[in-house]
């Protein structure tokens, strides 16, 4: 199932933010309407995707998917007629893994450290953007902005000190992610939080693909294009720290809650490591495609 958070021109301000929906064959079906058709417990809070991720049982989610297919032709709104925001617009945490692909470590001038713990940093909810939303260059650091295509996951069940063997059982689903980075702040000023967490630095989506539809998250092809040119291409099998190990490590220190987002790292091909270096500028389009998951596409706009 492909879950989204969306707004449409028909929504009034009283709606109170993006609504949860199900993406079915290019149409968005309202999740609360599907839940009513399936006579599901209204206490779940079917209007918000984080509530669905946290509170809906596996049986409820299957019933929701069945109802969405039944209602798509009658009540579905074409994808082109809605704005898809970040699938989880209100995560408690956005955690990212740095230097998690061997080739990216090497292009950055380092040596892969197989035995070391994953490198973790954070972004914030204000960094989030949805599919086809513009990414605006930050006025304070507009000249050396880089792309980093990644696979991200969303936690579906709370976990503390979870074992690696059980870690994937706590994943609700997966989505493309772009870890947009201000290299001057990161490299020259050692300001990782500011370089990685500025507004608009975390596009993701278009949909959260539920984990039951992803047979093996470590066998997915990830491709990033810049204005149609392939700049990154790899398999998630090449991660230094697989997803289950990342979850186990993070949960050993930080309790993970439903709706938390973890971006799992980027492969080689980032603009900062190219010769000549290649940074984003006004009008550029960056797309992150993950086979079986979907494609995230954003246009870059000049600093405001």
N, C-alpha and C positions, 0 to 999 in steps of 0.2 A: 504494500500500500504506500502511496505517495501523499504525505501530509504536508499541508502548506498553511501559512498565515497570510491572509489577503484582505485588501480593501477594494471597494468598487465605488463608482460614481454614485450609486444608489444609497450608499451608507451615509447616515447622518452623524453629526458630531456626538450624538447621544450613544452611539454604538460603543464608544469607549476604547477604540484601538482595533488592531487587526483581528479578524475572526479566523477560527480554524476551519480548514476545508480539506477536501480530498480531491486530488488531481486524477481525473479519469479520462484518458484518451484526449488530452488537450482541453478539457473542460474542468472547471472548479465547481464542486458540489459542496454546499455548506454542511459542515460536520454536525452542527446541532440539528439541522433538518434531517440528516441521515439517522442520527441517534433517535429522534422522535419516531421516524418510520420504523426503526427496529425495536422500539419500545424499550430503550436502554435507560438505566438509572439516571435521572436528570441531575442527581447530586454530584456526578462526575465533573460537571462544568464543561460541556462540549463546545463552548464558544472559544476556548483558549487552548492552544496546542500543548502548552506546558502542563495544563491540568489533565489532558488526555494521556500524555506520556506518563504522568505520575500516577494517575488513579484508575485508568481503564484496564480491565483484565484482558488477557489474551483472547478470551471468548468474546468480550465486548468489542475488541478491535476487529475481530473477524466479522462480527455482525455489522459493524460500521462499514467495513469494506463491501460487504454484500449489498447493503442498502445504497451505498454510493454508486455502485454499478447499475442498480435498478433505477436510480433517480437521474443518472447522468443525462440521458437523452431528453428528459422532461424539464429538469430544473438546473442542469449544469450551465454555467456561464463560461463563454469562451475565454481561454487563457489571455487572449489579447485585450479583453475588456476589463481586466482586473489588474491591480498592482500586487505583485507577490513581494511581501517583505521577507526579512530573515525568518526562516521557519520557526525558530524560538526567539521571539523578539525581546523576551525578558528573562534571560538565563541568570542564575545566581552567580555563575562563574564562567569565564572563557579562558581556558588554559591552552597553551600552545607548546609544542615540542620543538626545540631548536636542534639543528645539526643531527637530523635523524636518518639521513641517507648518506651512504659512504661517499658517493660521487660529489655531493654537495659539500661535505666536510673537506674533501680534497680540493675542490675548486676554491674553497675559502681559505686554503693554505694550511689546513690542519691534518691530523692523522686520526682516522676513525678509532674511537675508544670503545671497543666491544664490551669491556667489563665495567665501564663506568655507568653511573645512573643516568637516566634521561635528563636533558637540560629543559627546564620548564620555566616559562614566563607567562604573563597574564595580559589579556586585553579587557575591555570594558563594554558594557551594553551600548554606550554611545558610539562605539566603533562599528557597530553592525550596520550593514546595508543588505538589501535584497537583490535578487536577480533583476537585471536591467535598470537598477538604480544607478545614478551617476556617483562616481567616486571623485570628490573634489580635493585637489591638491591643497595641503595645508599652507596657509599664508606665511606661517613662521618658518617653514622648511620646504619650499615648493620644488626645488631643482634636482633632487636626487632620490626620487621616489621609485621604488622597485616593486615588482610582482613576485609572489611566491605561491604557486598553485599547490593545493593540499587536499587530502581527504580528512574530513572532520566527522566526529561521532557525537551523539547526544546520549547522555546517561538516562536510563529509564527506571532504574531501581537504585535506591540509596545504597552506598557501600562504604565501609570503613575497614581497612586492612584486609581487603579481599585477596584470595589466592589467585595467582595467575591462571590456573586451570579453570576457575569459575568466573573470570573477569568479563568475558564476552556475554555472559548471561545477564549482565547489568546494562547492556547497550540497547537503547530503544531503536536507533537507526543511524544512517550515514548520509552525508551530503558533501558537495564540493565546497571549498573554502579558499579564499585568497588572503594570505598574510601580507597585506600591503605594508611596506617598510620604508621609513625615511633613513637612508643610508648615512647621510651626513651626521645626523643625531646619533645613530647607532655606532658608527665606526669612529668618527672623529671626537665625539663628545661623550661616548660611552653611556648614552641615555637610552637604554633598551626600553624602558617603560614608555617614554615619550615617543621614541622612534617607532614602536610597534602598536601603541595604544591610542594614537590620535583619532579624532572623529573620522569615520569612513574607512578605517583601516582593516575592517573585517567583513567584507562581502561574503555571503554564503547563500546556499540554496541551489536551485529554486525550491526544491522539496526535500523533506526528510523521508528517505526511503527506509521503511521499517526493516529491522535486522532479519526477519524471517525471509526476506526476499534477497538477502545477500549471503550466498553460500559460503564464501570465504573472503573476508575483507583484506586478507593478505595476498590476494591474487587478482587485483584490479588494475587495469591500465589507466594511468593518469597522464593527461596531455594538457599543456598550457599553450595557448596561442596568443600572439600579439599582432593585432591587425591582420589576422589570418595566417600568420607565419608560425610554425611550430617552434617554440623556444624551450619547452620542457617535455620530456616523454620518458616514462618509466613504469615499472610495476611496483605496486605496494609491497611485493615480496622482498624488495631491496631495502626495506627499513632496517636500521640497526637495532632498534627496539620495537618489536611488534606491538600491536595495539593492546593485547592482553597484558604485556609486561608494563606498558605505560600506565594502564589503569591500576594495576597492582601497586606500582611504585607511588603514584600520586595518592592513592587511597591509604597508603601506609602513613601518610602525614596529614592529608586533607580529606575530610569526609566529602564524598561526591554525592550530589543530590539530583533527583530527576530534573531534567532540563539543562543541566550543566553541559557545556560544549568543550570538547577537546579536539584541537587541530593537531594532526599527527606528524607535521614536518614536510619540508619541500625537497625535491630532488635537485640535481644540477641543472644549470641553465639560467639562473637568475641574472638580471641585467648587470648587477654590480660586478659579477665575476667575468663578464665578457670582455673581449678585446677587439674593438673599443667597447667601453662600458655603454650600457643602453638603459636609459631611464625613461619613465613615463612622462608624457606631456599631453597638453590639451588635445582632445580628439582621439586619443589612442583607445582601442578596444581590447580588453583582456578577457579571454574566455578560459575557464578551467573545466575540462571535460573528464569525467570518470565513467568508464564504460559500465553500463548497467545501473548507474546512479543518476546521471544527468549532466547538464552543462550550465555553468554559471557564467553570465556575460555582463560586463560592466564597461561603460565608457568613462574615461577620465576627463575631468573638466578643470580648467585653470583655477588658480587660487582666487578666492573671493575675499 
